[in-house]
Amino acid sequence: MSTAPLLGREELEKTHRHFLLYKPHGYLSQFIYEKKRSKKKLGELFDFPEGTMAIGRLDEDSEGLLMLTTNGVVSEQVRSAHFEKEYFVQVDGLITPEAILQLQSGVEIGFKGIRYQTKPCVAFSIPVLPNWIGVGRRVRDERHGPTSWVGLVLTEGKFRQVRKMTAAVGYPTLRLVRVRIGETSLEGLQVGEVKEIELL
């Protein structure tokens, strides 16, 4: 029988590690990929400790802020509706004020074979993209028509929700960058950079 003392909250917290990552395009938000096709995974970007997990996910084609932790309790807390997630989205075409209003009010998307009405959210056009976003990959040639940027602040995260929302109002997503989770911003991180932090 073990006689090791029980750890208090402060001591227990010291046994866990937390990270911020600017996830590049083309990487899966996971460490193991069991299918036969070769995929880029998070472990190729940094020597994360055993047991590290991504808090939520960004799909392979998406970029931006990703939090990682070795603490499953922290992971559950950050994934909850108490933490806003903000996205900058480049869309096909010049998005209209009417489409912005539709996004704000909530739109109907498909989720697990059923129709789902998204919750009202903050949506706004972005006339000038901040330089800390970075150039990113070239999504297409300018000869194929104009593009524009829209910001979305959500408290929910259904599968590929942002992409489905912009498509629902007639503006397919070309590039998607998550710029904020709660009070933590992407600003200051370079693409592919990992920063260890004390607490999330």
C-alpha positions in Angstrom: 0.0 0.0 0.0 1.4 3.4 -1.0 2.2 5.9 1.7 2.8 8.8 -0.7 1.0 12.0 0.5 -2.0 13.3 -1.5 -1.1 16.2 -3.7 -2.8 19.5 -3.1 -4.2 21.6 -6.0 -1.0 23.7 -6.4 1.3 20.6 -6.3 -0.9 18.7 -8.7 -0.9 21.6 -11.2 2.9 21.6 -11.2 2.8 18.0 -12.6 1.0 19.3 -15.8 2.3 21.3 -18.8 0.4 23.6 -21.1 1.3 25.0 -24.5 0.2 27.4 -27.2 0.8 26.6 -30.9 0.3 28.5 -34.1 -0.9 25.5 -36.1 0.2 25.7 -39.7 -2.0 24.6 -42.6 -1.6 21.0 -43.5 -1.2 19.5 -40.0 -3.7 17.3 -38.1 -4.6 18.4 -34.6 -3.5 15.1 -33.2 -0.4 13.0 -32.4 -1.5 9.6 -33.8 -3.1 8.9 -37.3 -4.0 5.3 -37.7 -5.1 5.3 -41.4 -2.6 4.3 -44.1 -2.1 7.7 -45.7 0.8 9.7 -44.3 -0.2 12.9 -42.6 1.6 15.7 -40.8 1.0 15.5 -37.0 1.6 17.9 -34.1 4.5 15.8 -32.7 6.6 16.9 -35.8 6.5 20.5 -34.6 7.8 20.2 -31.0 9.0 17.6 -28.5 5.8 17.6 -26.5 5.7 15.5 -23.2 3.9 12.2 -23.1 0.2 12.6 -22.5 -0.1 15.9 -24.3 -3.5 16.5 -26.0 -4.9 19.2 -28.2 -7.8 21.1 -26.6 -10.3 21.0 -29.4 -9.2 20.7 -32.9 -8.5 22.7 -36.1 -9.0 20.6 -39.2 -6.1 19.9 -41.5 -6.8 22.8 -43.8 -7.2 25.3 -40.9 -4.6 27.4 -39.2 -4.1 29.4 -36.0 -4.3 29.2 -32.2 -4.3 25.7 -30.7 -4.0 25.0 -27.0 -2.4 21.8 -25.7 -2.2 20.4 -22.2 -1.4 17.2 -20.3 -4.4 17.9 -18.0 -7.7 16.5 -19.1 -9.7 18.6 -16.7 -8.2 21.8 -18.2 -9.1 20.5 -21.6 -12.7 20.0 -20.7 -12.9 23.5 -19.3 -11.5 25.3 -22.3 -13.7 23.3 -24.7 -16.8 24.5 -22.8 -19.1 27.4 -23.9 -17.5 29.6 -21.3 -14.5 30.2 -23.6 -15.1 32.2 -26.8 -13.3 31.1 -29.9 -12.6 33.8 -32.5 -11.9 33.1 -36.2 -10.7 35.2 -39.1 -12.1 33.7 -42.3 -11.2 34.5 -45.9 -14.3 33.8 -48.1 -15.0 33.6 -51.8 -16.5 36.9 -52.9 -17.1 40.2 -51.3 -19.3 39.4 -48.3 -22.4 41.6 -47.9 -23.8 43.3 -44.8 -26.9 41.1 -45.3 -24.7 37.9 -45.1 -23.0 39.3 -41.9 -26.5 39.8 -40.3 -27.4 36.2 -41.2 -24.3 34.9 -39.5 -25.0 37.0 -36.5 -28.6 35.6 -36.2 -27.6 32.0 -36.7 -27.9 29.8 -39.8 -28.9 26.3 -40.5 -26.1 23.8 -41.2 -25.9 20.0 -41.4 -24.4 18.1 -38.4 -24.3 14.3 -38.0 -27.0 13.9 -40.6 -29.5 16.4 -39.1 -30.1 20.1 -39.6 -28.8 22.3 -36.9 -29.4 26.0 -36.2 -26.3 27.7 -35.0 -26.5 30.0 -32.0 -26.4 33.8 -32.5 -22.8 35.0 -32.6 -20.6 38.0 -33.2 -19.8 38.4 -36.9 -18.1 41.4 -38.6 -16.3 42.2 -41.8 -12.5 42.8 -41.7 -11.5 45.5 -44.2 -7.8 45.2 -43.4 -6.2 42.0 -42.1 -3.7 42.6 -39.2 -0.1 41.9 -40.2 0.4 39.4 -37.4 -1.8 36.9 -39.2 0.9 36.3 -41.7 0.6 35.8 -45.5 -0.3 32.1 -45.2 -0.7 29.9 -48.2 -2.0 31.3 -51.4 -5.5 30.0 -51.7 -6.0 30.8 -55.4 -5.1 33.2 -58.2 -6.6 36.7 -58.1 -7.9 36.2 -61.6 -10.6 33.9 -60.2 -12.4 36.8 -58.5 -12.3 38.8 -55.3 -12.2 37.5 -51.8 -12.9 39.1 -48.4 -12.4 38.5 -44.7 -15.0 38.1 -42.0 -14.6 37.6 -38.2 -16.7 35.2 -36.2 -16.8 34.8 -32.4 -18.4 31.5 -31.4 -19.2 29.7 -28.1 -19.9 26.4 -29.8 -17.8 24.2 -32.1 -19.6 21.7 -34.2 -17.7 19.8 -36.8 -16.4 22.2 -39.5 -18.9 24.7 -38.2 -17.3 27.9 -39.4 -16.9 26.5 -43.0 -20.5 25.4 -43.0 -21.7 28.7 -41.7 -20.1 30.8 -44.4 -21.2 28.4 -47.1 -24.8 28.6 -45.8 -24.8 32.4 -46.5 -23.3 31.9 -50.0 -19.6 32.6 -49.2 -17.4 29.4 -49.1 -14.4 29.5 -46.8 -11.0 29.7 -48.6 -8.8 30.2 -45.5 -9.6 29.9 -41.8 -7.4 31.1 -39.0 -8.4 30.8 -35.3 -7.1 34.0 -33.6 -8.3 33.8 -30.0 -9.5 31.3 -27.4 -10.9 33.0 -24.3 -8.5 35.8 -23.4 -5.6 34.2 -25.2 -4.7 35.7 -28.6 -2.6 34.4 -31.5 -0.8 37.7 -31.8 2.9 37.4 -31.2 3.2 33.8 -32.3 4.8 32.8 -35.6 3.5 30.0 -37.8 4.6 26.7 -36.4 5.8 28.3 -33.1 5.1 26.6 -29.8 5.1 28.5 -26.5 4.9 26.9 -23.1 2.8 28.7 -20.6 2.1 28.4 -16.9 -1.6 28.1 -16.9 -4.4 28.3 -19.5 
